[in-house]
Amino acid sequence: MAEEIRIPKLGMSATEVILAEWMFGDGEAVTKGDIIYTAETDKTTVEIEAQATGIIRPTGEEGVKYKVGEVIGTIE
């Protein structure tokens, strides 16, 4: 079963986050704990870790603003 990659809540007031950069491309292997993407709010940039080991399938686009909780990819 695929693990969903979601936009996390970053801070008390942030409701939207910019997906700044993917660190892995579609079909690449990731290990739990790897930094898989960076996310930006108006106040900070945060590195987001993989919550599972497997093959990453990013669907979110770099530079696009997403709401907290939106699915931006999976790890199979």
N, C-alpha and C positions, 0 to 999 in steps of 0.2 A: 504494500500500500504506500502511495506517495505521501510524503510529508509536505504540507503547504508552507511556502515562504510568504509571510505576511509583513506588512508595514507595522513596526512597533510604535507604541506610544512613547514619545520622547519629550519628557517634561510635562508639567501640569496643564499648560494652555495650548500645546500644539495639537491641532486637529488634522493638519496636512503636513506631509513630509515630501521632500524632493529626493527621488532615487538618483543619487549623484553618479555612482559608478559601480558596475559589476566587476568583480575580481576574477570571475570564471566565466567561460563561454558555454553555450549550449552543448551538452553531451560530455562535459568534463567531469572527472571524479572529484568529489569533495569529501572531507573527513569532518566529523562533528568537531566544532571548535574553530575550524578555518574561518577566516574573514571572507564572507562571500559578496558583500556589497557595502557601500557607504551611503548614509542617509543624512540629509541636511534639513535643519529648521532655520528660522530666521536668527537663531542664537547659537547654534552648535552644529558640528559635523560628528557623526557617530559611526563607528565600524560595527557591522552586524555579523554575528557568528552563525555558522550552520548549526542547526539543532539536530541534525542526523547525518549519517554517512551514506553516500550513494552517488548517483549521477544527477547533476543539476540541469534543470530545464527552466531558465529564466524567461518570463513573459513580459515583465515590466520593462519600460524603456527608460534609458538614462536621460536625465534632465526633465522628466515629467513629474508633476506633483500628484501624489496619491493620498487618499484619506487613510487615517489610522485603521488598521485591520484589513485593508484590501490585500488580496492575494496577488503577488507579483512573480510567482514561479513555484516550482516544486522540486523536491529531491526524491528521486525514485530509488 
